[in-house]
Amino acid sequence: MNVKRIHVAAAVIRGTDGKILIARRADKQHQGGLWEFPGGKVEPDESVDAALSRELQEELGIVVTAARPLIKIKHDYPDKQVLLDVWEVSSFTGEPHGAEGQPLAWVSQRELAEYEFPAANRPIVAAARLPGEYLITPDDLDTPELLRGIRTAVAGGIKLVQLRAPNMYDPKYRDVAVDAVGLCAGKAQLMLKGPREWLGDFPAAGWHLTSEQLRKYASKGRPFPEDRWLAASCHDAEELSLAEQMGVDFVTLSPVLPTQSHPDAQPLGWDKARELIEGFSKPVYLLGGVGPTDRQHAWECGAQGVAGIRAFWPQG
């Protein structure tokens, strides 16, 4: 039997203080008692943004004044299939209240992880907590220069940093990682690369798998609980499928455009990147030949944002 996928519009609503509005589902509803991002079904012949505006006015009594697409998620429950079309609402008028009697809560990005959501909402929680830019450190700097750059980037508002150091032998990378963890503490999320055996030594850091590690470990599932960030480098549909299988929180997809660092790699181009993102239900950072000015274009392709090495590295 072919079950029709239910099309739902949902909103990550941000207040002026950066907190996010969530609502508790009634006990009698499907997935009752869990928290969710406000929204509702898209009617036939209705656009997603129109459905979102209508639902948020009905449910919360607010009028949306600024919103953009954030992530699309296809999820199959045992009893129903859904397509969640999630938008980020950055501006609205009116005072949100539970017009249908539902309890509401304004929570910080960090607190979101402590609430229980339906399984289909987990990638939304990740997308709501992740920034639009992912800084990857260059690999041709000496240690003081590297640490100085991380400090400057974090002070300038970068919230997600990957310590990429393929040319460093292990002990030196570990020493730098210790310092980088300190620089990012409480300000940015640090993602480390390296052998799996190190994971226990850096509990505050996430782990970014190479595509080789992804191929090696994907069938074994997540190597640690969901309270730690897990990411992977992907280049095609097969690797995205492995990332989904492993339960990663987000990926980089590359190269979008030709790059100096990998001149022989065949770039995906924007259209192919959009097509690959369409078939994937986790946040995606586009990487390779893109910079901060491409963030809007990346959003339009369904990406979480853009990742980069030199384009994001503090100059001077």
PATORDO-525564 format. One record per residue (C-alpha): x, y, z. Coordinates in nm, 4 decimals, padded with zeros to 6 digits. Layout:
N
[r [X; Y; Z]] ...
***
This chain:
316
[r [00.0000; 00.0000; 00.0000]] [r [00.1385; 00.3386; -00.1006]] [r [00.0955; 00.5780; 00.1911]] [r [00.0755; 00.9438; 00.0924]] [r [00.3385; 01.1584; 00.2584]] [r [00.1827; 01.4237; 00.4847]] [r [00.3280; 01.7669; 00.4028]] [r [00.3824; 01.9720; 00.7191]] [r [00.5148; 02.3272; 00.7541]] [r [00.7034; 02.3887; 01.0786]] [r [00.8799; 02.6925; 01.2213]] [r [01.1925; 02.7568; 01.4227]] [r [01.0785; 03.0875; 01.5750]] [r [01.3563; 03.3019; 01.7202]] [r [01.2920; 03.5778; 01.9695]] [r [01.4997; 03.8956; 01.9769]] [r [01.7113; 03.7349; 02.2531]] [r [01.7926; 03.4346; 02.0307]] [r [01.5699; 03.1939; 02.2235]] [r [01.3498; 02.9502; 02.0296]] [r [00.9782; 02.8891; 02.0802]] [r [00.8597; 02.5292; 02.1191]] [r [00.5174; 02.3822; 02.1994]] [r [00.4081; 02.0663; 02.3785]] [r [00.1849; 01.8222; 02.1889]] [r [-00.1426; 01.7223; 02.3526]] [r [-00.1341; 01.3740; 02.5062]] [r [-00.4058; 01.2478; 02.2705]] [r [-00.2143; 01.3533; 01.9549]] [r [00.0226; 01.1374; 01.7485]] [r [00.3551; 01.1522; 01.9391]] [r [00.1580; 01.3106; 02.2260]] [r [00.3353; 01.4669; 02.5239]] [r [00.6501; 01.5412; 02.3246]] [r [00.7681; 01.8909; 02.2338]] [r [00.7588; 02.0203; 01.8769]] [r [00.8223; 02.3190; 01.6555]] [r [00.4930; 02.4994; 01.5849]] [r [00.3249; 02.4513; 01.2473]] [r [00.0758; 02.2293; 01.0719]] [r [-00.0383; 02.0625; 00.7503]] [r [00.0066; 02.2304; 00.4154]] [r [-00.3294; 02.2287; 00.2346]] [r [-00.3529; 02.1228; -00.1327]] [r [-00.2592; 02.4147; -00.3628]] [r [-00.1190; 02.6119; -00.0663]] [r [00.2408; 02.7393; -00.0653]] [r [00.4580; 02.6450; 00.2330]] [r [00.5086; 03.0026; 00.3490]] [r [00.1327; 03.0688; 00.3229]] [r [00.0603; 02.7530; 00.5252]] [r [00.3171; 02.8539; 00.7849]] [r [00.1743; 03.2051; 00.8200]] [r [-00.1782; 03.0660; 00.8541]] [r [-00.0845; 02.7967; 01.1086]] [r [00.1221; 03.0323; 01.3267]] [r [-00.1588; 03.2859; 01.3320]] [r [-00.4096; 03.0135; 01.4313]] [r [-00.1873; 02.8385; 01.6864]] [r [00.0080; 03.1274; 01.8378]] [r [-00.1701; 03.4476; 01.7368]] [r [00.1377; 03.5911; 01.5610]] [r [00.1915; 03.7403; 01.2151]] [r [00.5166; 03.6377; 01.0454]] [r [00.7126; 03.9306; 00.8977]] [r [01.0433; 03.7606; 00.8051]] [r [01.1162; 03.3911; 00.7377]] [r [01.3400; 03.1725; 00.5226]] [r [01.3630; 02.7984; 00.4443]] [r [01.5851; 02.6127; 00.6942]] [r [01.5661; 02.2365; 00.6251]] [r [01.3417; 01.9733; 00.4639]] [r [01.3063; 01.6364; 00.6334]] [r [01.1411; 01.3196; 00.5073]] [r [01.0627; 01.0822; 00.7930]] [r [00.8817; 00.7495; 00.8017]] [r [00.7045; 00.6512; 01.1235]] [r [00.5578; 00.3004; 01.1476]] [r [00.2093; 00.4460; 01.1003]] [r [00.2649; 00.7525; 00.8799]] [r [00.5116; 00.9304; 00.6485]] [r [00.5823; 01.3014; 00.6772]] [r [00.7648; 01.5706; 00.4837]] [r [00.8604; 01.8472; 00.7241]] [r [00.9219; 02.1782; 00.5491]] [r [01.0973; 02.3825; 00.8166]] [r [01.1398; 02.7600; 00.8015]] [r [01.3245; 02.9908; 01.0362]] [r [01.1091; 03.2812; 01.1507]] [r [01.3293; 03.5719; 01.2540]] [r [01.0647; 03.8410; 01.2900]] [r [00.6931; 03.8541; 01.3766]] [r [00.4311; 04.0783; 01.5329]] [r [00.2015; 03.9860; 01.8199]] [r [00.2681; 03.8077; 02.1479]] [r [00.2870; 03.4280; 02.1037]] [r [00.0417; 03.2369; 02.3219]] [r [-00.1021; 02.8855; 02.3110]] [r [-00.4243; 02.9736; 02.1280]] [r [-00.5244; 02.6049; 02.1310]] [r [-00.4313; 02.5595; 02.4979]] [r [-00.0898; 02.4078; 02.4229]] [r [00.1954; 02.4829; 02.6687]] [r [00.4774; 02.6932; 02.5175]] [r [00.8406; 02.7433; 02.6195]] [r [01.1148; 02.9820; 02.5068]] [r [01.4433; 02.7908; 02.5271]] [r [01.8065; 02.8631; 02.4416]] [r [01.9801; 02.6716; 02.1623]] [r [02.1721; 02.4702; 02.4197]] [r [01.8565; 02.3880; 02.6203]] [r [01.6812; 02.2528; 02.3090]] [r [01.8850; 01.9344; 02.3408]] [r [01.7287; 01.8675; 02.6836]] [r [01.3686; 01.8502; 02.5550]] [r [01.2107; 01.5388; 02.4100]] [r [01.0953; 01.5736; 02.0479]] [r [00.9450; 01.3269; 01.7978]] [r [01.2163; 01.1448; 01.6010]] [r [01.1376; 01.3435; 01.2846]] [r [01.2209; 01.6661; 01.4714]] [r [01.5770; 01.5703; 01.5684]] [r [01.7382; 01.7172; 01.2561]] [r [01.5388; 02.0372; 01.3186]] [r [01.6915; 02.0602; 01.6662]] [r [02.0369; 02.0251; 01.5065]] [r [01.9579; 02.2865; 01.2386]] [r [01.8229; 02.5272; 01.5019]] [r [02.1414; 02.4917; 01.7098]] [r [02.3910; 02.5130; 01.4231]] [r [02.5153; 02.8415; 01.2743]] [r [02.5225; 02.9354; 00.9045]] [r [02.9025; 02.9236; 00.8808]] [r [03.1535; 02.6474; 00.9557]] [r [03.5188; 02.7481; 00.9824]] [r [03.7791; 02.4867; 00.8895]] [r [04.1344; 02.5676; 00.9938]] [r [04.4100; 02.5910; 00.7298]] [r [04.6791; 02.3217; 00.7557]] [r [04.9891; 02.5250; 00.6667]] [r [05.0206; 02.7413; 00.9778]] [r [05.2501; 02.7081; 01.2751]] [r [05.0825; 02.6430; 01.6096]] [r [05.0878; 02.9990; 01.7543]] [r [04.9433; 03.1377; 01.4278]] [r [04.6759; 02.8672; 01.4210]] [r [04.5646; 02.9332; 01.7781]] [r [04.5728; 03.3102; 01.7262]] [r [04.3458; 03.2697; 01.4211]] [r [04.0979; 03.0515; 01.6136]] [r [04.0881; 03.3065; 01.8965]] [r [04.0252; 03.5933; 01.6513]] [r [03.7574; 03.3996; 01.4584]] [r [03.5687; 03.3031; 01.7740]] [r [03.5893; 03.6608; 01.9052]] [r [03.4466; 03.7711; 01.5689]] [r [03.1380; 03.5521; 01.6103]] [r [03.2311; 03.2178; 01.4496]] [r [03.0352; 02.9467; 01.6366]] [r [03.1562; 02.6239; 01.4710]] [r [03.5235; 02.5371; 01.4158]] [r [03.6869; 02.2285; 01.2702]] [r [04.0488; 02.1728; 01.3707]] [r [04.1759; 02.0304; 01.0428]] [r [04.5419; 01.9473; 01.0575]] [r [04.6249; 01.6633; 00.8170]] [r [04.9957; 01.7448; 00.8121]] [r [05.0406; 01.7282; 01.1880]] [r [05.1587; 01.4032; 01.3380]] [r [04.9405; 01.2800; 01.6203]] [r [05.1040; 01.4053; 01.9412]] [r [05.1316; 01.7591; 01.8072]] [r [04.7693; 01.7625; 01.6880]] [r [04.6572; 01.6463; 02.0311]] [r [04.8463; 01.9286; 02.2007]] [r [04.6880; 02.1835; 01.9658]] [r [04.3463; 02.0253; 02.0262]] [r [04.3842; 02.0786; 02.4013]] [r [04.4494; 02.4496; 02.3417]] [r [04.1697; 02.4779; 02.0833]] [r [03.9182; 02.3216; 02.3245]] [r [04.0104; 02.5941; 02.5735]] [r [03.9739; 02.8741; 02.3179]] [r [03.6286; 02.7534; 02.2099]] [r [03.4913; 02.6697; 02.5568]] [r [03.1529; 02.8362; 02.6101]] [r [03.1841; 03.0364; 02.2863]] [r [03.1976; 02.7960; 01.9908]] [r [03.1613; 02.4256; 01.9143]] [r [03.4918; 02.2614; 01.8268]] [r [03.4978; 01.9645; 01.5878]] [r [03.8094; 01.7466; 01.5867]] [r [03.9432; 01.5117; 01.3232]] [r [04.1610; 01.2155; 01.4014]] [r [04.1538; 00.8535; 01.5100]] [r [03.8514; 00.7168; 01.6888]] [r [04.0641; 00.6226; 01.9905]] [r [04.0981; 00.9893; 02.0893]] [r [03.7294; 01.0507; 02.1360]] [r [03.7296; 00.9871; 02.5095]] [r [04.0030; 01.2452; 02.5685]] [r [03.8038; 01.5435; 02.4402]] [r [03.4469; 01.5087; 02.5715]] [r [03.3533; 01.8709; 02.4913]] [r [03.4534; 01.8405; 02.1261]] [r [03.2586; 01.6863; 01.8416]] [r [03.4094; 01.4516; 01.5845]] [r [03.4200; 01.5174; 01.2107]] [r [03.4766; 01.1995; 01.0121]] [r [03.6678; 01.1891; 00.6872]] [r [03.4825; 01.0175; 00.4014]] [r [03.7220; 00.7218; 00.4468]] [r [03.6281; 00.6916; 00.8153]] [r [03.2613; 00.7243; 00.7227]] [r [03.2883; 00.4302; 00.4831]] [r [03.4724; 00.2283; 00.7462]] [r [03.2485; 00.2974; 01.0468]] [r [02.8999; 00.3765; 00.9090]] [r [02.7643; 00.0228; 00.9478]] [r [02.8559; 00.0261; 01.3194]] [r [02.6273; 00.3233; 01.3880]] [r [02.6952; 00.6221; 01.6122]] [r [03.0131; 00.5773; 01.8179]] [r [02.8848; 00.7924; 02.1053]] [r [02.5559; 00.9283; 02.2479]] [r [02.3519; 01.2031; 02.0856]] [r [02.4716; 01.4705; 02.3274]] [r [02.7955; 01.4996; 02.1254]] [r [02.8159; 01.6408; 01.7749]] [r [02.9037; 01.3964; 01.4972]] [r [02.9708; 01.5155; 01.1420]] [r [03.1109; 01.3705; 00.8206]] [r [03.2670; 01.4833; 00.4931]] [r [03.0560; 01.3765; 00.1933]] [r [03.1051; 01.4126; -00.1808]] [r [02.8193; 01.2159; -00.3387]] [r [02.4832; 01.0468; -00.2811]] [r [02.6425; 00.7241; -00.1590]] [r [02.8351; 00.8995; 00.1188]] [r [02.5272; 01.1000; 00.2184]] [r [02.3384; 00.7711; 00.2487]] [r [02.6138; 00.6309; 00.4747]] [r [02.6014; 00.9478; 00.6871]] [r [02.2258; 00.9039; 00.7270]] [r [02.2794; 00.5373; 00.8202]] [r [02.5399; 00.6281; 01.0817]] [r [02.3153; 00.8918; 01.2377]] [r [02.5472; 01.1907; 01.1979]] [r [02.4177; 01.5336; 01.3021]] [r [02.5415; 01.7260; 00.9980]] [r [02.7718; 01.6965; 00.6956]] [r [02.9883; 01.8972; 00.4628]] [r [02.9214; 01.8428; 00.0918]] [r [03.2046; 01.9246; -00.1453]] [r [03.3431; 02.0525; -00.3702]] [r [03.0662; 02.2817; -00.4906]] [r [03.2996; 02.4907; -00.7086]] [r [03.6609; 02.4440; -00.8266]] [r [03.9154; 02.4933; -00.5470]] [r [04.2890; 02.5619; -00.5254]] [r [04.3334; 02.2948; -00.2583]] [r [04.1782; 02.0169; -00.4724]] [r [04.2282; 02.1273; -00.8359]] [r [04.1654; 01.7758; -00.9743]] [r [03.8327; 01.7186; -00.7967]] [r [03.5250; 01.7424; -01.0198]] [r [03.3038; 02.0188; -00.8737]] [r [02.9376; 01.9382; -00.8109]] [r [02.8029; 02.2781; -00.9128]] [r [02.5075; 02.4483; -00.7414]] [r [02.2343; 02.2494; -00.9189]] [r [02.3802; 01.9082; -00.8296]] [r [02.4389; 02.0241; -00.4710]] [r [02.0734; 02.1284; -00.4473]] [r [01.9623; 01.7905; -00.5848]] [r [02.1775; 01.5981; -00.3330]] [r [02.0505; 01.8106; -00.0419]] [r [01.6916; 01.7450; -00.1526]] [r [01.7420; 01.3718; -00.0902]] [r [01.9079; 01.4144; 00.2514]] [r [01.7377; 01.4917; 00.5835]] [r [02.0183; 01.6423; 00.7932]] [r [02.1863; 01.9857; 00.7911]] [r [02.4396; 02.0283; 00.5089]] [r [02.7256; 02.2784; 00.4833]] [r [02.8388; 02.3436; 00.1270]] [r [03.2180; 02.3497; 00.0940]] [r [03.4682; 02.4155; -00.1828]] [r [03.5131; 02.7470; -00.3593]] [r [03.2432; 02.9174; -00.1485]] [r [03.2683; 03.1922; 00.1119]] [r [03.0556; 03.4055; 00.3446]] [r [02.8964; 03.5899; 00.0503]] [r [02.7541; 03.2580; -00.0783]] [r [02.5535; 03.1868; 00.2377]] [r [02.2256; 03.3181; 00.0938]] [r [02.2729; 03.1081; -00.2225]] [r [02.3449; 02.8025; -00.0046]] [r [02.0245; 02.8646; 00.1940]] [r [01.8288; 02.8814; -00.1316]] [r [01.9708; 02.5365; -00.2199]] [r [01.8406; 02.3962; 00.1102]] [r [02.1769; 02.3995; 00.2896]] [r [02.2417; 02.4918; 00.6506]] [r [02.5087; 02.7304; 00.5283]] [r [02.8630; 02.7399; 00.3974]] [r [03.1923; 02.5971; 00.5196]] [r [03.5330; 02.7206; 00.4247]] [r [03.9008; 02.7333; 00.5017]] [r [04.0689; 03.0459; 00.3642]] [r [03.7437; 03.2309; 00.2914]] [r [03.6566; 03.2337; 00.6637]] [r [04.0024; 03.2565; 00.8162]] [r [04.0736; 03.5920; 00.9852]] [r [04.3058; 03.8013; 00.7675]] [r [04.6054; 03.9783; 00.9134]] 
***
